[in-house]
Amino acid sequence: MKKGCLIVDELHTSIIANLESLGFEVSYRPDIQRREILEVIGDYEGVIVRSKLFLDKEFFNAARRLKFIARAGAGLDQIDVEEVEKRQITIVNAPEGNRDALAEHCVGMILCLLNKIHLANNQIAAGEWHREVNRGVELAGKAIGIIGYGYMGEAFAKRLSGFGCNVLAYDKYKTGFSDGFIREASLQKIFEECDIVSFHVPLTEETKDMVNAAFIANFKKNIYIVNTARGEILPLDNLKVQLLNGKVIGAALDVHEFEKKPSLSPDETALFDFFKTAENVLLTPHVGGWTHESYEKISRILFEKISRLSI
């Protein structure tokens, strides 16, 4: 009897033939919605997800045959890991697949923000030609703090190596990781030295709202902030205050706390309008790890990890 694997989000379709070579019967259904997933998931040993589905207790109660979950990406915040462990289900993810894409996106956002490229482009499109107001700031010589030194943080540090930066990294759960690209540092040292700080931490109860006003106030210098991790780690109302008082010189946000909300309250709409129009804020739609190359690499890495499972 063939093993079943349900794919509920869009993936590079090369994974279908690869899984079939392992003896899986693959159902590729990127348009399937939660109600139907709950109806059919009991027939499958494996499920591959990206971000549209929250895997909670209701899901696991329906997934009576499930042996593995493959997450097409890095974060596990939409999976009830406690339920997974209780039911002895294996999780695999693919941070190796989009780390290069995200690292390049981080560098691009920083260069754009420091050199006001987004503003200059809009001005030229409007027939305006301003040089002095678009005078940039060089990345060379700046101290950059990386908070969270996993796959993403490390790949970002490597991309910075040619810019002549002083790169410091802090990871609460790792030690002894200084290398040719970064200097391991305490959080206090990050606060004291850094001009730019970039966040590469998962969303957990510990990191939710971590980068609040009190956290930002710890920095000795006025800083630039880059967030390509999860929007919920950085409350936008706190960031707005710090942008207005100048403690945060500029912010590059690939993620924000409102991105998954179907609608916003009037207060949330007003807050988000501020960020959409602020000249020292750069926004992108959670595409930091979303390239043509990463799309294929994620599928390949998931297949390789699934192939090593005993199912």
C-alpha positions in Angstrom: 0.0 0.0 0.0 1.4 3.4 -1.0 2.1 6.1 1.6 0.1 9.3 1.1 1.5 12.8 1.1 -0.7 15.9 0.9 0.8 19.2 -0.3 -1.5 22.1 0.7 0.5 25.1 -0.6 2.3 26.0 -3.8 5.7 24.3 -4.1 8.1 23.8 -7.0 6.5 20.8 -8.6 9.8 18.9 -8.9 9.0 17.6 -5.4 6.1 15.5 -6.8 8.2 13.1 -8.9 10.8 13.0 -6.3 8.4 11.9 -3.6 6.8 9.4 -6.0 10.2 7.8 -6.4 10.1 7.1 -2.7 6.8 5.3 -3.0 4.5 8.1 -2.0 1.2 8.8 -3.6 1.2 12.6 -3.8 -1.8 14.8 -3.8 -0.8 18.3 -4.9 -3.6 20.6 -3.9 -2.4 24.2 -3.4 -6.0 25.5 -3.5 -7.4 23.3 -0.8 -8.9 25.1 2.1 -8.9 24.2 5.8 -12.4 22.6 6.0 -11.5 20.1 3.2 -8.0 19.5 4.6 -9.6 18.4 7.9 -11.9 16.1 6.0 -9.1 14.3 4.1 -5.9 14.6 6.2 -6.7 11.3 8.0 -5.8 9.4 4.8 -2.2 10.7 4.7 1.1 9.9 6.3 2.7 13.2 5.4 1.7 16.8 4.8 3.7 19.6 3.3 2.8 23.1 4.2 4.0 26.7 3.7 2.0 29.3 5.6 -1.7 29.2 4.9 -2.6 26.5 7.4 -2.4 26.6 11.2 -1.7 23.1 12.5 -3.5 23.0 15.8 -5.1 20.4 18.0 -8.2 20.2 15.7 -5.9 19.4 12.8 -3.9 16.7 14.7 -7.1 15.1 15.9 -8.1 14.6 12.3 -4.6 13.6 11.1 -4.8 10.1 12.7 -2.2 8.5 10.3 0.2 11.5 10.1 3.9 10.6 10.5 5.6 13.8 9.3 5.1 17.5 8.6 7.4 19.2 6.1 7.4 23.0 6.3 8.4 24.8 3.1 10.5 27.5 4.8 12.1 28.1 8.2 9.6 29.2 10.8 7.5 26.7 12.8 5.2 29.3 14.5 2.1 28.1 12.7 2.6 24.6 14.0 1.6 23.5 17.6 4.9 21.9 18.4 3.6 20.6 21.7 1.0 18.5 19.9 3.5 17.3 17.4 5.8 16.1 20.2 2.9 14.5 22.1 1.9 12.5 19.0 5.5 11.7 18.0 5.2 13.2 14.6 8.4 14.3 12.8 8.9 17.9 11.6 11.3 18.9 8.9 11.8 22.4 7.5 14.1 24.0 5.0 15.9 27.1 6.3 18.8 26.2 4.0 16.6 26.7 1.0 15.9 30.4 1.4 18.8 31.7 3.5 20.7 33.0 0.5 17.7 34.8 -0.8 16.9 36.4 2.5 20.5 37.4 3.1 20.6 39.2 -0.2 17.3 40.9 0.5 18.6 42.2 3.8 21.6 43.7 2.2 19.4 45.2 -0.6 17.0 46.8 1.9 19.8 48.3 4.0 21.5 49.8 0.9 18.2 51.1 -0.3 17.4 52.7 3.0 20.8 54.2 3.7 21.0 55.7 0.2 17.4 56.7 -0.1 17.1 54.9 -3.4 13.3 54.3 -3.0 12.7 58.0 -2.4 14.9 59.1 -5.3 13.2 56.7 -7.6 9.8 58.0 -6.8 11.0 61.6 -7.2 12.5 61.0 -10.6 9.2 59.2 -11.6 7.4 62.4 -10.6 9.7 64.6 -12.6 11.7 65.8 -9.6 15.5 66.0 -9.4 16.9 66.4 -5.9 20.5 65.6 -5.0 21.2 67.0 -1.6 18.2 65.6 0.2 19.1 62.2 -1.2 22.7 62.3 0.1 23.4 58.7 1.3 25.1 57.1 4.3 27.9 54.6 3.6 27.6 51.0 5.0 31.4 50.8 5.3 32.6 51.2 8.9 29.2 50.7 10.5 28.7 48.3 13.3 25.9 45.9 12.5 24.2 43.8 15.1 22.7 40.4 14.1 20.3 39.1 16.7 19.7 35.4 16.1 22.6 33.6 14.5 21.1 30.6 12.7 21.0 29.9 9.0 19.6 33.3 8.1 21.8 35.3 10.4 24.9 33.5 9.2 24.1 33.9 5.5 23.5 37.6 6.1 26.8 38.0 7.9 28.6 36.4 4.9 27.0 38.9 2.5 28.3 41.8 4.6 31.9 40.6 4.6 32.8 42.7 1.5 31.4 46.0 2.9 34.0 46.7 5.5 31.5 46.5 8.4 32.1 45.5 12.0 29.5 42.7 12.4 28.5 41.5 15.9 26.1 38.6 16.5 24.1 37.6 19.5 22.2 34.4 20.0 20.7 33.5 23.4 21.0 29.8 22.7 24.4 29.5 21.1 28.0 30.2 22.2 31.4 29.9 20.7 30.3 30.8 17.2 32.7 33.6 16.3 34.0 33.1 12.8 35.6 35.0 9.9 32.4 37.0 9.4 31.2 38.0 12.8 32.3 38.6 16.4 30.1 36.9 19.0 28.8 39.5 21.4 26.6 39.9 24.3 23.3 41.7 23.9 24.7 44.5 26.0 27.6 44.9 23.5 25.1 45.1 20.7 23.3 47.9 22.5 26.6 49.8 23.1 28.2 49.5 19.6 25.7 49.0 16.8 24.5 51.5 14.2 22.2 48.9 12.5 20.4 45.9 14.0 18.9 43.1 12.0 16.6 40.4 13.6 16.7 36.7 12.6 14.8 35.1 15.5 11.8 32.7 15.3 8.4 33.8 16.6 7.9 32.3 20.0 6.2 33.4 23.2 9.6 34.7 24.3 10.2 36.8 21.1 6.7 38.1 20.6 6.8 41.9 21.1 10.5 41.6 22.0 11.6 44.6 20.1 9.5 47.1 22.0 10.2 50.7 23.1 12.1 49.6 26.2 14.3 47.2 24.1 15.1 50.0 21.5 15.8 52.5 24.2 18.8 50.3 25.3 20.8 51.3 22.2 23.5 53.9 22.9 23.3 55.3 19.3 20.4 56.2 17.1 19.9 53.1 14.9 18.5 51.6 11.8 16.3 48.5 12.2 15.9 45.6 9.8 13.2 43.0 10.4 13.0 40.0 8.0 12.0 37.6 10.7 8.4 37.8 11.9 6.3 40.9 12.2 5.0 40.0 15.6 8.4 40.5 17.3 8.3 44.2 16.6 5.1 46.1 17.7 4.5 48.8 15.2 3.0 51.3 17.6 6.3 51.2 19.6 8.4 51.5 16.5 6.4 54.5 15.4 7.2 56.4 18.6 10.9 55.6 18.2 10.9 56.8 14.6 9.2 60.0 15.5 11.6 60.8 18.3 14.6 59.9 16.2 15.9 57.0 18.2 15.3 54.9 15.1 16.7 56.7 12.1 15.0 54.3 9.6 13.4 50.9 9.4 13.4 48.2 6.7 10.5 45.8 7.2 9.9 42.8 5.1 7.4 41.6 7.7 4.9 43.4 9.9 2.3 42.4 12.5 -0.7 43.2 10.3 0.3 41.2 7.2 -1.9 38.2 7.9 -5.0 40.1 9.1 -7.9 40.1 6.7 -9.0 43.5 7.9 -7.7 46.3 10.2 -9.4 48.3 12.8 -9.5 52.1 12.3 -6.6 52.5 14.8 -4.6 49.8 13.0 -5.3 51.4 9.6 -4.1 54.8 10.8 -0.9 53.2 12.2 -0.2 51.3 9.1 -0.8 54.4 7.0 2.0 56.1 8.9 4.4 53.3 7.9 3.2 53.3 4.3 4.0 57.0 3.9 7.0 57.5 6.2 10.1 58.4 4.1 12.4 56.6 6.5 10.6 53.3 6.3 11.0 50.7 3.6 8.4 48.0 3.2 8.4 44.8 1.2 5.7 42.1 1.2 7.4 39.2 3.1 9.5 38.3 0.0 12.9 38.2 1.7 13.3 34.5 1.0 11.1 34.4 -2.1 13.2 34.0 -5.2 13.0 31.7 -8.2 16.1 29.9 -6.9 14.8 29.5 -3.4 11.5 28.2 -4.7 13.3 25.2 -6.2 15.9 24.8 -3.4 13.2 24.5 -0.7 11.5 21.7 -2.6 14.8 19.9 -3.1 15.9 20.2 0.5 12.5 19.0 1.8 12.7 16.0 -0.4 16.2 15.2 0.8 15.1 15.4 4.4 11.9 13.3 3.8 14.0 10.7 2.1 16.0 10.1 5.3 12.9 9.5 7.4 11.8 6.0 8.4 8.2 5.9 7.3 
